[in-house]
C-alpha cells in the first residue's frame, strides 16, 4: 500500500485555494482501489501578480523570461531582494545590482538602464534657473 495525495487548485473569490486530499492506493483482486486517509485541507495560496503590478525592472525581467533563482546563483542577490525589486516600487535598485542582473540575463547593462530609467529626465531650463536663484540667495 502506498500513500498519495492529490492537489487541485481552485479559484475562489479571486484567490487560489489548494485542495489537498490524501488517500491510500492498494491493489485488491488485480484491481486498484483507494481509501480516503485524511480529511481535506484548504490552504490559501496567493494569486499570481499581474504584469501591470510589477515595477519597471519586474516587467523587464518578465519580458526576458528571467529566472530569479538563476539570477540569484549568478549574482548572489537573494530571491527575496529580487522579488522586492520586481514588485515594490519603493525599493531602490542600486547600480551594482542593475549591472549584475544585466550580466546574469545576458543583456547589455545600458539597455537595462534605459528601460528601467526611461522616465528620468533632467530639469528644464526654468527649473535650473530657479535652483540657481535659490543657491545664490543662501
C-alpha positions, 0 to 999 in steps of 0.5 A, spaced: 500 500 500 502 506 498 500 513 500 498 519 495 495 525 495 492 529 490 492 537 489 487 541 485 487 548 485 481 552 485 479 559 484 475 562 489 473 569 490 479 571 486 484 567 490 487 560 489 485 555 494 489 548 494 485 542 495 489 537 498 486 530 499 490 524 501 488 517 500 491 510 500 492 506 493 492 498 494 491 493 489 485 488 491 483 482 486 488 485 480 484 491 481 486 498 484 482 501 489 483 507 494 481 509 501 480 516 503 486 517 509 485 524 511 480 529 511 481 535 506 485 541 507 484 548 504 490 552 504 490 559 501 495 560 496 496 567 493 494 569 486 499 570 481 501 578 480 499 581 474 504 584 469 501 591 470 503 590 478 510 589 477 515 595 477 519 597 471 525 592 472 519 586 474 516 587 467 523 587 464 525 581 467 518 578 465 519 580 458 526 576 458 523 570 461 528 571 467 529 566 472 530 569 479 533 563 482 538 563 476 539 570 477 540 569 484 546 563 483 549 568 478 549 574 482 548 572 489 542 577 490 537 573 494 530 571 491 527 575 496 531 582 494 529 580 487 522 579 488 522 586 492 525 589 486 520 586 481 514 588 485 515 594 490 516 600 487 519 603 493 525 599 493 531 602 490 535 598 485 542 600 486 547 600 480 551 594 482 545 590 482 542 593 475 549 591 472 549 584 475 542 582 473 544 585 466 550 580 466 546 574 469 540 575 463 545 576 458 543 583 456 547 589 455 547 593 462 545 600 458 539 597 455 537 595 462 538 602 464 534 605 459 528 601 460 528 601 467 530 609 467 526 611 461 522 616 465 528 620 468 529 626 465 533 632 467 530 639 469 528 644 464 531 650 463 526 654 468 527 649 473 535 650 473 534 657 473 530 657 479 535 652 483 540 657 481 536 663 484 535 659 490 543 657 491 545 664 490 540 667 495 543 662 501 
